[in-house]
Amino acid sequence: MALRITLNAADGHTLQGWHADAGAAAIGGIVILQAIYGLTPHLGDVCDLYASGGISAIAPALYDRFGRDIFFGYDKAGRDAGMAQRETLAQPTVLADVAAALDRLRVSGPVAVQGFCTGGTWAWIAAAELDLDAAVIYYGSDVYENRTLQPRCPTILHYGDQDPIVPFERVEEIASGHKDHPMHIYPGAGHAFFNPEQAPYDKAAADLAHSRTLEFLRAKFG
């Protein structure tokens, strides 16, 4: 079961995170990056899901630079607050916090990042900026705006074709510009289809996406 830990960034900042350890059987580690809602309990569940598949996982609290335990509900008020809070994030400090989590995981072997929504965008940026073995993008909300970036590691992307945040034409354009990185499209799935706590959850799409991700990571981790 995922536990709360403290991480230390290179600039002296300390932040919290969820951590699920796959133990001696771990084949690598993955850093899970939050959507606009912050470090919700769901991210602890995602860490557990990876650990059960042999990959140790940490989800860092990217809002900790502005206050501890900042997370929001999935209602309109929570979405509005989360959208405002995400504007406080800056690339240098986000990458420093991601690097702190990666450093903690490197004892497990190869390392990857994965992100949901806004976190998917940060995972895309991290893939272009940090030393990684793989990256996983779940419906990155602003990947299109950052589509000229080139990941330096193998990267897999997951989008629903009914995502109102990232219209399908934009998903197709992202795919066309990055043909070396697999893009999987889930018919009928909307934004946040992976999260069982948030509509419009799509269990079939979530399960398929996770199985594809595990297959991808196991191949890249060797």
C-alpha positions, -999 to 999 in steps of 0.1 A, spaced: 0 0 0 13 34 -10 28 55 19 36 92 22 72 101 20 94 132 19 116 141 -10 144 166 -12 149 187 -43 183 199 -54 174 235 -45 166 226 -9 128 224 -12 112 194 6 80 180 -8 56 151 0 47 122 -22 30 89 -25 54 59 -27 47 23 -35 77 0 -34 78 -31 -56 106 -45 -35 135 -67 -46 116 -78 -77 113 -43 -91 124 -39 -127 125 -1 -125 107 30 -112 81 55 -124 72 90 -113 35 98 -116 26 134 -122 -7 149 -110 -36 164 -129 -48 198 -119 -64 183 -88 -31 179 -69 -19 149 -50 -52 131 -46 -56 96 -30 -62 83 -65 -25 88 -72 -16 66 -43 -38 39 -59 -19 44 -92 14 39 -74 0 7 -59 -11 -4 -94 24 -1 -107 41 -17 -77 18 -47 -82 33 -50 -117 69 -49 -105 75 -11 -110 82 11 -79 63 43 -81 63 78 -66 38 106 -71 53 139 -60 32 167 -46 39 194 -72 18 220 -53 39 217 -21 59 248 -30 28 268 -23 14 248 8 11 213 21 -18 190 13 -32 211 -16 -57 190 -36 -92 196 -49 -124 178 -56 -137 168 -90 -167 192 -90 -168 225 -108 -154 244 -78 -125 219 -76 -118 222 -113 -118 260 -111 -95 260 -81 -72 234 -97 -70 254 -130 -59 285 -110 -34 265 -89 -17 250 -119 -8 284 -131 15 287 -101 37 260 -115 70 269 -133 91 246 -154 124 248 -135 108 239 -101 85 213 -115 115 196 -131 135 199 -99 107 181 -80 104 154 -107 142 149 -106 140 144 -68 115 116 -72 135 101 -100 166 101 -79 148 82 -51 137 56 -76 170 50 -95 179 23 -70 151 2 -86 168 4 -120 156 23 -151 132 52 -146 102 67 -164 77 94 -159 39 93 -164 14 121 -162 -23 127 -164 -38 158 -180 -16 187 -169 8 161 -155 8 145 -190 21 178 -203 48 179 -176 58 143 -185 61 153 -221 84 182 -211 104 160 -188 109 135 -216 126 163 -236 146 177 -207 155 150 -182 175 118 -183 148 91 -186 144 56 -200 108 61 -210 77 84 -207 40 78 -206 14 105 -215 -22 101 -205 -43 128 -223 -17 155 -218 -37 187 -219 -11 210 -234 11 186 -254 -3 201 -285 10 235 -275 44 219 -268 43 196 -299 76 209 -313 94 193 -283 112 161 -291 113 134 -264 148 121 -257 134 88 -246 108 63 -259 74 77 -252 39 63 -254 7 84 -255 -29 76 -247 -59 98 -258 -96 93 -261 -113 103 -293 -140 121 -274 -117 143 -253 -132 178 -251 -99 192 -237 -78 180 -266 -98 178 -298 -92 147 -319 -77 168 -348 -50 180 -323 -43 144 -312 -38 134 -348 -14 163 -354 6 154 -323 8 118 -336 18 129 -371 47 149 -358 60 121 -336 56 89 -355 85 72 -336 64 73 -304 33 51 -302 0 69 -299 -31 49 -288 -66 62 -294 -95 49 -273 -129 51 -292 -156 67 -272 -133 77 -243 -132 112 -230 -107 132 -209 -97 116 -176 -109 81 -187 -83 64 -165 -96 78 -132 -124 58 -115 -132 87 -92 -138 111 -121 -163 111 -149 -162 100 -177 -142 69 -163 -140 42 -189 -128 9 -173 -122 -9 -205 -101 19 -219 -82 23 -186 -74 -14 -184 -62 -16 -220 -41 15 -217 -25 2 -185 -17 -32 -200 -2 -14 -231 18 8 -208 32 -21 -188 41 -40 -219 59 -8 -232 78 -2 -199 89 -38 -196 103 -37 -231 121 -4 -225 134 -13 -190 148 -46 -204 
